[in-house]
């Protein structure tokens, strides 16, 4: 289940790049995709739990998570549209580092010196990846949006952490996807209304995959697997995601990495691996921010 989840997530970057280049406008893609995924989650969660009720005090975290998902999707589609799938995958792979930085900034935990070494190594790697696309001005906008995607995903992960201790991941996913879709649909209205749908069969297959695979099915697999093997072992599998994502982009889209992007990718992988092996978080408070 863990390996299947990672592969589904990894392929999503390549599929999204293909769909944005051959079928959808970026915001129309994000809006329609998230509407379909939210509908699946609402139906699945209601059939499973018969309720979407959460405490009134928890709605502020749901609203924050929904806003972060909206920004995340804006960065995701435009970042991939304006960069390559391979470089986007490398930059998105820095999410664990951003989670650590945000956790430290909000006082959730205190990280040891080894984390800062890993963070510096990964961020230097991002610099090489961005510079390796032909100079920092060539695709800087796309690379910057990829960084925004990684940062907002990290912030989203921190925002839902307290909620995941009180509710099922399916209820939280249904509520956050639904609430995050509202502002996303509003800012995407113009593109969505002018979006044509005369796509090839391959594009429709890709869109179906993008909804069911990385958004819906992975949640079922991931949280079931975590319940069986624990989060630490699951996180080791998650580290493979950028590696597989780059392989998919190189093989299926015919992309390539130049020597500086390879150096940057190695630095990012090394930083994340070092952080996972050496990280020993020291809690600074018993309660988590809400």
C-alpha positions as semicolon CSV with decimal commas, in nm:
position;residue;x (nm);y (nm);z (nm)
1;X;0,000;0,000;0,000
2;X;0,283;0,239;0,082
3;X;0,465;0,171;-0,244
4;X;0,141;0,198;-0,441
5;X;0,065;0,531;-0,276
6;X;0,408;0,671;-0,357
7;X;0,385;0,558;-0,720
8;X;0,040;0,714;-0,760
9;X;0,162;1,042;-0,614
10;X;0,477;1,036;-0,827
11;X;0,298;0,979;-1,156
12;X;0,062;1,269;-1,083
13;X;0,326;1,531;-1,167
14;X;0,384;1,382;-1,512
15;X;0,012;1,338;-1,580
16;X;-0,060;1,695;-1,473
17;X;0,216;1,832;-1,697
18;X;0,073;1,639;-1,994
19;X;-0,283;1,758;-1,929
20;X;-0,179;2,122;-1,888
21;X;0,016;2,109;-2,214
22;X;-0,247;1,923;-2,419
23;X;-0,590;1,972;-2,265
24;X;-0,672;2,196;-1,971
25;X;-0,612;2,555;-1,874
26;X;-0,437;2,552;-1,534
27;X;-0,708;2,692;-1,307
28;X;-0,988;2,512;-1,490
29;X;-0,801;2,186;-1,436
30;X;-0,753;2,252;-1,066
31;X;-1,116;2,352;-1,012
32;X;-1,279;2,066;-1,201
33;X;-1,038;1,809;-1,057
34;X;-1,094;1,920;-0,698
35;X;-1,470;1,934;-0,742
36;X;-1,468;1,573;-0,862
37;X;-1,239;1,465;-0,578
38;X;-1,439;1,649;-0,313
39;X;-1,759;1,486;-0,441
40;X;-1,597;1,142;-0,411
41;X;-1,480;1,214;-0,057
42;X;-1,816;1,349;0,053
43;X;-1,995;1,041;-0,079
44;X;-1,739;0,798;0,065
45;X;-1,723;0,968;0,405
46;X;-2,101;0,989;0,444
47;X;-2,140;0,622;0,353
48;X;-1,870;0,532;0,605
49;X;-1,941;0,768;0,896
50;X;-2,288;0,918;0,837
51;X;-2,167;1,251;0,971
52;X;-1,940;1,546;0,893
53;X;-1,972;1,700;1,239
54;X;-1,669;1,859;1,403
55;X;-1,634;2,090;1,702
56;X;-1,704;2,458;1,639
57;X;-1,356;2,548;1,763
58;X;-1,200;2,324;1,497
59;X;-1,356;2,507;1,204
60;X;-1,083;2,771;1,212
61;X;-0,824;2,502;1,139
62;X;-1,041;2,357;0,863
63;X;-1,075;2,705;0,712
64;X;-0,698;2,761;0,736
65;X;-0,629;2,424;0,575
66;X;-0,881;2,497;0,300
67;X;-0,717;2,831;0,224
68;X;-0,374;2,669;0,212
69;X;-0,503;2,401;-0,027
70;X;-0,640;2,673;-0,256
71;X;-0,302;2,851;-0,267
72;X;-0,128;2,516;-0,300
73;X;-0,327;2,424;-0,609
74;X;-0,264;2,763;-0,768
75;X;0,108;2,712;-0,721
76;X;0,092;2,348;-0,828
77;X;-0,073;2,398;-1,166
78;X;0,115;2,713;-1,266
79;X;0,443;2,583;-1,129
80;X;0,423;2,266;-1,337
81;X;0,289;2,459;-1,637
82;X;0,590;2,692;-1,634
83;X;0,861;2,441;-1,551
84;X;0,933;2,081;-1,636
85;X;0,774;1,790;-1,452
86;X;1,120;1,666;-1,349
87;X;1,234;1,993;-1,190
88;X;0,894;2,040;-1,026
89;X;0,921;1,692;-0,875
90;X;1,265;1,769;-0,732
91;X;1,152;2,094;-0,573
92;X;0,828;1,944;-0,438
93;X;1,043;1,679;-0,273
94;X;1,163;1,941;-0,022
95;X;0,826;1,940;0,159
96;X;0,963;1,749;0,465
97;X;1,222;2,022;0,516
98;X;0,958;2,294;0,504
99;X;0,745;2,101;0,753
100;X;1,040;2,104;0,994
101;X;1,100;2,476;0,943
102;X;0,735;2,564;1,000
103;X;0,710;2,335;1,303
104;X;1,008;2,514;1,456
105;X;0,877;2,861;1,368
106;X;0,539;2,804;1,538
107;X;0,695;2,640;1,844
108;X;0,561;2,293;1,775
109;X;0,899;2,131;1,820
110;X;1,266;2,213;1,855
111;X;1,494;2,050;1,602
112;X;1,859;1,964;1,651
113;X;2,157;2,086;1,455
114;X;2,141;1,793;1,213
115;X;1,810;1,922;1,077
116;X;1,958;2,261;0,993
117;X;2,241;2,093;0,807
118;X;1,987;1,890;0,610
119;X;1,770;2,196;0,545
120;X;2,065;2,396;0,417
121;X;2,173;2,111;0,191
122;X;1,824;2,074;0,045
123;X;1,780;2,448;-0,014
124;X;2,118;2,466;-0,187
125;X;1,991;2,181;-0,403
126;X;1,683;2,385;-0,492
127;X;1,914;2,666;-0,599
128;X;2,104;2,434;-0,831
129;X;1,780;2,296;-0,976
130;X;1,642;2,646;-1,039
131;X;1,970;2,775;-1,183
132;X;2,013;2,462;-1,394
133;X;1,700;2,528;-1,599
134;X;1,895;2,776;-1,809
135;X;1,966;3,053;-1,564
136;X;1,757;3,194;-1,282
137;X;1,557;3,412;-1,522
138;X;1,463;3,132;-1,764
139;X;1,196;2,953;-1,564
140;X;1,231;3,130;-1,233
141;X;0,857;3,195;-1,208
142;X;0,770;2,827;-1,245
143;X;1,039;2,720;-0,999
144;X;0,927;2,983;-0,746
145;X;0,570;2,854;-0,771
146;X;0,698;2,499;-0,719
147;X;0,860;2,622;-0,397
148;X;0,532;2,788;-0,300
149;X;0,356;2,455;-0,358
150;X;0,600;2,271;-0,130
151;X;0,573;2,538;0,142
152;X;0,192;2,552;0,139
153;X;0,170;2,171;0,145
154;X;0,396;2,171;0,451
155;X;0,180;2,438;0,619
156;X;-0,134;2,242;0,531
157;X;0,016;1,929;0,688
158;X;0,082;2,121;1,009
159;X;-0,266;2,278;1,010
160;X;-0,450;1,946;0,993
161;X;-0,226;1,764;1,244
162;X;-0,445;1,852;1,547
163;X;-0,760;1,761;1,352
164;X;-0,625;1,419;1,258
165;X;-0,603;1,333;1,627
166;X;-0,974;1,392;1,677
167;X;-1,138;1,290;1,349
168;X;-1,090;1,040;1,069
169;X;-0,868;1,146;0,776
170;X;-1,166;1,095;0,546
171;X;-1,386;1,344;0,730
172;X;-1,107;1,601;0,737
173;X;-1,028;1,547;0,368
174;X;-1,394;1,588;0,273
175;X;-1,431;1,912;0,469
176;X;-1,098;2,065;0,366
177;X;-1,137;1,978;-0,003
178;X;-1,491;2,115;-0,006
179;X;-1,401;2,437;0,172
180;X;-1,080;2,489;-0,024
181;X;-1,266;2,439;-0,351
182;X;-1,488;2,745;-0,295
183;X;-1,219;3,018;-0,331
184;X;-1,043;2,809;-0,595
185;X;-1,362;2,798;-0,802
186;X;-1,411;3,172;-0,758
187;X;-1,067;3,271;-0,888
188;X;-1,089;3,007;-1,163
189;X;-1,436;3,100;-1,288
190;X;-1,322;3,276;-1,604
191;X;-1,095;2,992;-1,718
192;X;-1,349;2,727;-1,624
193;X;-1,629;2,893;-1,819
194;X;-1,409;2,916;-2,130
195;X;-1,260;2,569;-2,100
196;X;-1,328;2,339;-2,395
197;X;-1,360;1,965;-2,352
198;X;-1,270;1,821;-2,691
199;X;-0,987;1,611;-2,556
200;X;-0,819;1,297;-2,676
201;X;-0,900;0,965;-2,511
202;X;-0,557;0,970;-2,345
203;X;-0,631;1,309;-2,189
204;X;-0,958;1,185;-2,042
205;X;-0,786;0,877;-1,905
206;X;-0,521;1,102;-1,753
207;X;-0,782;1,326;-1,594
208;X;-0,966;1,028;-1,447
209;X;-0,639;0,908;-1,302
210;X;-0,558;1,255;-1,161
211;X;-0,887;1,257;-0,969
212;X;-0,914;0,897;-0,850
213;X;-0,547;0,805;-0,807
214;X;-0,347;1,078;-0,630
215;X;-0,641;1,255;-0,463
216;X;-0,885;0,980;-0,358
217;X;-0,728;0,635;-0,366
218;X;-0,399;0,743;-0,211
219;X;-0,577;0,873;0,100
220;X;-0,737;0,534;0,156
221;X;-0,410;0,348;0,102
222;X;-0,185;0,589;0,292
223;X;-0,382;0,614;0,614
224;X;-0,463;0,243;0,617
225;X;-0,091;0,168;0,578
226;X;0,009;0,415;0,850
227;X;-0,235;0,247;1,086
228;X;-0,065;-0,087;1,020
229;X;0,306;-0,002;1,002
230;X;0,332;0,336;1,178
231;X;0,420;0,686;1,051
232;X;0,798;0,647;1,078
233;X;0,815;0,357;0,835
234;X;0,561;0,525;0,608
235;X;0,774;0,841;0,592
236;X;1,069;0,639;0,460
237;X;0,856;0,532;0,162
238;X;0,739;0,890;0,110
239;X;1,101;0,991;0,053
240;X;1,097;0,787;-0,268
241;X;0,831;1,008;-0,424
242;X;1,057;1,268;-0,593
243;X;1,284;0,992;-0,726
244;X;0,997;0,805;-0,893
245;X;0,841;1,132;-1,012
246;X;1,161;1,228;-1,194
247;X;1,184;0,881;-1,353
248;X;0,826;0,907;-1,479
249;X;0,893;1,253;-1,626
250;X;1,212;1,143;-1,800
251;X;1,062;0,824;-1,944
252;X;0,705;0,926;-2,029
253;X;0,756;1,291;-2,131
254;X;1,106;1,262;-2,273
255;X;1,240;1,533;-2,042
256;X;1,601;1,552;-1,935
257;X;1,808;1,696;-1,651
258;X;2,129;1,887;-1,709
259;X;2,431;1,841;-1,487
260;X;2,339;2,123;-1,247
261;X;1,987;1,991;-1,201
262;X;2,132;1,647;-1,128
263;X;2,366;1,801;-0,868
264;X;2,070;1,986;-0,716
265;X;1,858;1,671;-0,713
266;X;2,132;1,475;-0,536
267;X;2,166;1,753;-0,278
268;X;1,791;1,755;-0,214
269;X;1,777;1,377;-0,178
270;X;2,081;1,379;0,049
271;X;1,933;1,650;0,268
272;X;1,600;1,473;0,308
273;X;1,766;1,138;0,376
274;X;2,001;1,295;0,631
275;X;1,707;1,468;0,801
276;X;1,510;1,144;0,825
277;X;1,801;0,942;0,963
278;X;1,937;1,194;1,212
279;X;1,622;1,382;1,312
280;X;1,533;1,365;1,681
281;X;1,264;1,626;1,745
282;X;1,248;1,770;2,094
283;X;0,893;1,882;2,188
284;X;0,879;2,226;2,346
285;X;0,515;2,207;2,453
286;X;0,268;1,935;2,536
287;X;-0,016;2,089;2,336
288;X;-0,020;2,157;1,967
289;X;-0,120;2,493;1,820
290;X;-0,484;2,511;1,714
